[in-house]
Amino acid sequence: MLKNAIVFSLSANPTLAASIAEKLGVQLGQRTVKRFPSGEILCEPVDSVRGKDVFIIQSTCPPVNENLMEVLIFVDALKRASAREINLIIPYFGYARQDRKARPREPITASLVANLLTTAGVHRVVTVNLHASQIQGFFSCLVDDLTAVPLLGHAVIASHQSMANTVVVSPDHGGVNRARDLAEQFNCSIAIIDKRRNSNLEPEVMNIIGDVKGKRCFMVDDMIDTGRSAVIGATALRNAGAESVSFLTVHPVFSDPCFDLLSAKPFDELYVTDSIPLDPRFKDLSFIKVVSLAPMLAETIRRIETDAPLSAVYEAYADPLKAPEHCEVSKKE
C-alpha cells in the first residue's frame, strides 16, 4: 500500500492502469475528463491531491494530440491543487521519431513535447523504450527510460520448448544493439536487414547480412506503425529460406494499413506489449500475443514512492539473462 500516493488513469491506458493499481494494492484516483462542443478538454481530479505524490498513467498514442492535451491539462490542474510531486508514466511517448533536425526548417518535436511537460509541472517522467535514448536529454526533469525487450524475450522462451536453430534479426542497422541484447538472451546469432528507401521514400530490402536459411527468425524493433517495413522484411527473410518469421515489438502503434497487412499473417507470431491498447480489430488476430507492462511499472512506482533504488527494476527487467519474477502474457478480450 502506498501511504501518500495516488494513481490516476486518463483516457489512453485504462486497462493497463487498472492492472497497475491492482498490483500496487490501491484504487485508482477519481477524475473527470470532459470534452466541450468546441473540442476543448477539461481534466481535473475529483479526489484531493494536496501534499500527495501523484502518478499519472497516460501514453501519448493515437489520438496523439488529444492524449497529450489531456495530460498537460491534468498536470496543470494537479499543480494548482497543491500536489507535492507529479510523476508521469508514459508507456509510449509520441512524437519521439521527430528527435532531430534532418532537413532545413524541420521542428524537433520530441524536444517541444518534453518542454511542454516540464513547463506544465511534471517532476518525473517514466517511459518504456524511447525511440532514441538520447531523448532523455530533452527533459529538464527526472527521466527513467525502461526497456521491455527482455520481457518480450522471456515470453518467447516461455512459449517455446527449445530456442535451437534460432536467429534474431534487426530490421535495420539502427536496431543492431537491441537485436544483440535479445540474441544474448536467446543464446543465438544475429542477422541484419540492409534496408534503403527508394525515390518515393518506400522501404526496400537491399541485402540480408547473416545466415537465415532454415532458421527460426525473430525480428525485433521498438514499434510497428503502418507495418510496411516489417512485412517487407519478413517477406525478404522467407525468400532467403527462413523456416519461420516472428516479430517482437514494444509499441503496437498499428496505423493504417497495418491491419490489412497483418491480416495476411506475414508473421508466425507477433509479440507486443500493452503500452498502447489494441484496436478491437487486432484482437481477432490469434498470432498476436500481448505481454503486460503492469508488473514492471507497478514495481517502478512502488520504488519511486518509497525512495528505494530503481536499479533493482533495471536488473530484474532489463537483464536479458535474468527472468523477472512476474512476466505476464495478457489474454485478449
C-alpha positions as CSV (number, residue, x, y, z in Angstrom):
1,M,0.0,0.0,0.0
2,L,1.3,3.5,-0.9
3,K,0.7,5.8,2.0
4,N,1.0,9.2,0.5
5,A,0.5,8.5,-3.2
6,I,-2.4,8.4,-5.6
7,V,-2.6,6.9,-9.1
8,F,-4.7,8.3,-11.8
9,S,-5.6,7.0,-15.2
10,L,-6.5,9.2,-18.1
11,S,-8.1,8.1,-21.4
12,A,-5.2,6.3,-23.2
13,N,-4.4,3.2,-21.0
14,P,-7.3,2.5,-18.7
15,T,-6.9,-1.3,-18.6
16,L,-3.1,-1.1,-18.0
17,A,-3.7,1.5,-15.3
18,A,-6.2,-0.7,-13.6
19,S,-3.8,-3.6,-13.6
20,I,-1.0,-1.5,-12.2
21,A,-3.3,-0.2,-9.4
22,E,-4.3,-3.8,-8.6
23,K,-0.7,-4.9,-8.2
24,L,0.0,-1.8,-6.0
25,G,-3.0,-2.7,-3.8
26,V,-4.6,0.8,-4.4
27,Q,-7.7,2.2,-6.0
28,L,-7.3,4.5,-9.0
29,G,-8.0,8.1,-8.1
30,Q,-11.3,9.6,-9.3
31,R,-11.0,12.2,-12.0
32,T,-13.2,13.8,-14.7
33,V,-12.4,14.2,-18.4
34,K,-14.9,16.3,-20.3
35,R,-14.9,17.5,-23.9
36,F,-16.9,20.6,-24.8
37,P,-18.7,21.0,-28.1
38,S,-15.9,23.3,-29.3
39,G,-13.4,20.4,-28.9
40,E,-11.7,21.9,-25.8
41,I,-10.8,19.5,-23.0
42,L,-11.3,19.8,-19.2
43,C,-9.4,17.3,-17.0
44,E,-9.4,17.6,-13.2
45,P,-9.0,15.4,-10.2
46,V,-12.1,14.6,-8.0
47,D,-10.0,13.3,-5.1
48,S,-7.9,15.7,-3.1
49,V,-4.2,15.6,-4.1
50,R,-2.9,18.3,-1.7
51,G,0.5,17.3,-0.4
52,K,0.4,13.9,-2.2
53,D,2.7,12.2,-4.7
54,V,0.7,11.7,-7.9
55,F,1.3,9.1,-10.6
56,I,-0.5,9.5,-13.9
57,I,-0.7,6.6,-16.4
58,Q,-1.1,8.0,-19.9
59,S,0.5,7.0,-23.3
60,T,0.6,9.8,-25.9
61,C,-0.6,7.3,-28.5
62,P,-3.3,7.9,-31.2
63,P,-5.2,10.1,-30.9
64,V,-1.8,11.7,-30.0
65,N,-2.8,15.3,-29.7
66,E,-5.9,14.5,-27.7
67,N,-4.0,12.4,-25.2
68,L,-1.2,14.9,-25.0
69,M,-3.5,17.8,-24.2
70,E,-5.3,15.6,-21.6
71,V,-2.2,15.1,-19.7
72,L,-1.0,18.7,-20.0
73,I,-4.3,20.0,-18.7
74,F,-4.4,17.4,-15.9
75,V,-0.9,18.2,-14.8
76,D,-1.8,21.9,-14.6
77,A,-4.8,21.0,-12.5
78,L,-2.7,18.9,-10.1
79,K,-0.1,21.6,-9.7
80,R,-2.8,24.2,-8.9
81,A,-4.3,21.7,-6.4
82,S,-1.1,21.6,-4.5
83,A,0.1,18.1,-5.4
84,R,3.6,17.6,-3.8
85,E,5.1,15.7,-6.7
86,I,3.8,14.8,-10.2
87,N,5.1,11.7,-11.8
88,L,4.0,10.9,-15.4
89,I,4.2,7.3,-16.6
90,I,4.2,7.4,-20.4
91,P,4.5,3.8,-21.6
92,Y,4.5,5.1,-25.2
93,F,6.0,8.5,-25.9
94,G,4.5,10.0,-29.0
95,Y,6.4,12.4,-31.3
96,A,9.6,10.6,-30.4
97,R,10.6,10.0,-34.0
98,Q,10.9,13.7,-34.6
99,D,14.1,13.9,-32.5
100,R,16.5,15.8,-34.7
101,K,16.6,18.3,-37.5
102,A,17.2,16.2,-40.5
103,R,16.4,18.9,-43.1
104,P,16.2,22.7,-43.0
105,R,13.2,24.2,-41.3
106,E,12.2,21.0,-39.6
107,P,11.0,21.1,-36.0
108,I,12.4,18.9,-33.2
109,T,9.0,18.0,-31.8
110,A,10.3,15.5,-29.2
111,S,12.1,18.3,-27.6
112,L,9.0,20.5,-27.8
113,V,6.8,17.9,-26.1
114,A,9.4,17.4,-23.4
115,N,9.5,21.2,-22.7
116,L,5.6,21.3,-22.6
117,L,5.5,18.5,-20.0
118,T,8.1,20.1,-17.7
119,T,6.6,23.6,-18.1
120,A,3.2,22.2,-17.2
121,G,4.7,20.9,-13.9
122,V,5.9,17.3,-14.3
123,H,8.6,16.4,-11.8
124,R,9.5,12.9,-13.2
125,V,8.8,11.0,-16.4
126,V,8.9,7.2,-16.7
127,T,8.9,5.9,-20.3
128,V,9.4,2.5,-21.9
129,N,11.7,2.1,-24.9
130,L,12.0,5.6,-26.2
131,H,12.6,5.6,-29.9
132,A,16.1,7.1,-29.2
133,S,17.5,7.1,-25.7
134,Q,19.1,10.5,-26.3
135,I,15.5,12.0,-26.0
136,Q,16.0,11.8,-22.2
137,G,18.3,14.8,-22.6
138,F,15.4,16.9,-23.8
139,F,13.8,16.9,-20.4
140,S,14.8,19.2,-17.5
141,C,13.1,16.9,-15.0
142,L,14.0,13.4,-13.9
143,V,13.6,10.7,-16.5
144,D,13.7,6.9,-16.4
145,D,13.6,5.0,-19.7
146,L,12.8,1.4,-19.0
147,T,13.1,-1.4,-21.6
148,A,10.5,-4.1,-22.3
149,V,12.5,-6.1,-24.9
150,P,13.7,-8.7,-22.3
151,L,10.1,-9.1,-21.2
152,L,9.1,-10.0,-24.7
153,G,12.1,-12.3,-24.9
154,H,11.1,-14.2,-21.8
155,A,7.6,-14.5,-23.2
156,V,9.0,-16.1,-26.3
157,I,11.2,-18.5,-24.3
158,A,8.2,-19.5,-22.1
159,S,6.1,-20.4,-25.2
160,H,8.8,-22.5,-27.0
161,Q,10.2,-25.8,-25.8
162,S,13.6,-25.0,-27.4
163,M,15.3,-22.0,-28.8
164,A,17.6,-24.1,-31.0
165,N,18.1,-23.1,-34.7
166,T,17.1,-19.5,-33.9
167,V,18.4,-16.2,-35.2
168,V,17.5,-12.7,-34.1
169,V,17.0,-10.2,-36.9
170,S,17.4,-6.4,-36.8
171,P,15.1,-4.8,-39.3
172,D,17.7,-2.1,-40.0
173,H,21.2,-1.0,-39.0
174,G,19.9,1.3,-36.2
175,G,18.4,-1.6,-34.2
176,V,21.6,-3.8,-34.0
177,N,22.2,-3.2,-30.3
178,R,18.6,-4.2,-29.5
179,A,18.9,-7.3,-31.6
180,R,22.3,-8.2,-30.0
181,D,20.7,-8.0,-26.5
182,L,17.9,-10.3,-27.5
183,A,20.3,-12.7,-29.2
184,E,22.3,-12.9,-25.9
185,Q,19.1,-13.8,-24.2
186,F,18.3,-16.5,-26.8
187,N,22.0,-17.6,-27.0
188,C,21.9,-17.3,-30.8
189,S,23.4,-15.3,-33.6
190,I,22.0,-12.2,-35.2
191,A,21.3,-11.1,-38.8
192,I,20.7,-7.6,-40.2
193,I,18.3,-6.4,-42.9
194,D,20.1,-3.9,-45.1
195,K,17.2,-1.6,-45.9
196,R,17.0,1.5,-48.0
197,R,14.3,3.9,-49.1
198,N,13.6,4.4,-52.8
199,S,12.8,7.7,-54.5
200,N,9.2,7.5,-53.2
201,L,10.6,7.0,-49.6
202,E,9.2,3.5,-49.6
203,P,11.4,0.8,-47.8
204,E,13.3,-1.7,-49.9
205,V,15.4,-4.6,-48.7
206,M,18.8,-4.5,-50.5
207,N,20.5,-7.4,-48.7
208,I,20.4,-9.6,-45.6
209,I,23.6,-9.7,-43.6
210,G,23.9,-13.1,-41.8
211,D,22.6,-16.7,-42.3
212,V,18.8,-17.1,-42.0
213,K,18.3,-20.1,-44.3
214,G,16.4,-22.9,-42.4
215,K,16.4,-20.7,-39.3
216,R,13.6,-19.6,-37.0
217,C,13.8,-15.8,-37.3
218,F,12.8,-13.4,-34.6
219,M,12.7,-9.8,-35.8
220,V,12.8,-7.1,-33.0
221,D,12.0,-3.4,-33.1
222,D,10.8,-0.7,-30.7
223,M,7.5,-0.3,-32.7
224,I,5.3,-1.2,-35.6
225,D,3.4,1.7,-37.2
226,T,2.0,1.1,-40.6
227,G,3.7,-2.3,-40.8
228,R,5.1,-1.9,-44.3
229,S,8.8,-2.1,-43.3
230,A,8.1,-5.1,-41.0
231,V,6.2,-7.0,-43.7
232,I,8.8,-6.3,-46.4
233,G,11.5,-7.6,-44.0
234,A,9.5,-10.7,-43.2
235,T,9.0,-11.4,-47.0
236,A,12.7,-11.0,-47.6
237,L,13.6,-13.4,-44.8
238,R,11.2,-16.0,-46.2
239,N,12.6,-15.6,-49.7
240,A,16.0,-16.1,-48.2
241,G,14.9,-19.5,-46.9
242,A,13.8,-18.8,-43.3
243,E,11.9,-21.6,-41.7
244,S,9.6,-19.2,-39.8
245,V,9.4,-15.5,-39.1
246,S,8.2,-13.9,-35.8
247,F,8.3,-10.3,-34.7
248,L,8.8,-8.8,-31.2
249,T,7.9,-5.1,-30.8
250,V,7.3,-3.0,-27.7
251,H,4.8,-0.5,-29.1
252,P,1.9,-1.6,-31.4
253,V,1.1,1.7,-33.0
254,F,-0.7,-0.2,-35.8
255,S,-1.7,2.7,-38.1
256,D,-3.5,2.0,-41.4
257,P,-2.9,0.0,-43.5
258,C,-1.3,-2.2,-40.8
259,F,-4.5,-4.2,-40.2
260,D,-4.7,-5.2,-43.8
261,L,-1.1,-6.2,-43.9
262,L,-1.2,-8.2,-40.7
263,S,-4.5,-9.9,-41.8
264,A,-2.4,-11.8,-44.4
265,K,-0.4,-13.3,-41.4
266,P,3.1,-12.3,-42.5
267,F,4.4,-13.5,-39.1
268,D,4.1,-16.8,-37.4
269,E,3.9,-14.9,-34.0
270,L,3.8,-11.2,-33.2
271,Y,4.6,-10.3,-29.6
272,V,3.7,-6.8,-28.4
273,T,3.2,-5.1,-25.0
274,D,0.1,-3.2,-23.7
275,S,1.9,0.2,-23.9
276,I,-0.8,1.0,-26.4
277,P,-4.3,-0.6,-26.2
278,L,-5.0,-2.9,-29.2
279,D,-7.7,-1.7,-31.6
280,P,-10.6,-4.3,-31.4
281,R,-9.8,-5.4,-34.9
282,F,-6.4,-6.7,-34.0
283,K,-7.7,-8.7,-31.0
284,D,-9.1,-11.2,-33.5
285,L,-5.7,-12.0,-35.0
286,S,-4.7,-15.1,-33.0
287,F,-1.0,-14.9,-33.7
288,I,-0.7,-11.6,-31.8
289,K,0.4,-12.1,-28.1
290,V,0.3,-9.2,-25.6
291,V,2.8,-9.1,-22.8
292,S,1.8,-6.9,-19.9
293,L,3.9,-4.0,-18.6
294,A,1.9,-3.8,-15.4
295,P,4.3,-5.7,-13.1
296,M,7.3,-3.7,-14.2
297,L,5.6,-0.3,-14.0
298,A,3.9,-1.1,-10.6
299,E,7.3,-2.0,-9.1
300,T,8.8,1.2,-10.6
301,I,6.0,3.3,-8.9
302,R,6.4,1.4,-5.6
303,R,10.2,2.1,-5.6
304,I,9.8,5.8,-6.5
305,E,7.3,6.3,-3.8
306,T,9.4,4.5,-1.1
307,D,12.7,6.1,-2.2
308,A,14.1,2.6,-3.0
309,P,16.7,2.3,-5.7
310,L,15.3,1.7,-9.2
311,S,18.4,-0.3,-10.0
312,A,16.6,-3.4,-8.9
313,V,14.0,-2.8,-11.6
314,Y,16.6,-2.4,-14.2
315,E,18.4,-5.5,-13.0
316,A,15.2,-7.6,-12.9
317,Y,13.6,-6.4,-16.1
318,A,16.5,-5.1,-18.2
319,D,18.9,-8.0,-17.8
320,P,18.2,-10.2,-20.8
321,L,19.5,-13.3,-18.9
322,K,17.5,-12.9,-15.8
323,A,13.8,-13.8,-15.9
324,P,11.7,-11.3,-14.0
325,E,9.5,-12.7,-11.2
326,H,6.3,-11.8,-13.0
327,C,6.2,-11.9,-16.8
328,E,2.6,-11.9,-17.9
329,V,1.0,-12.6,-21.3
330,S,-2.4,-10.9,-21.3
331,K,-5.5,-12.6,-22.5
332,K,-7.1,-10.7,-25.3
333,E,-10.7,-10.0,-24.6
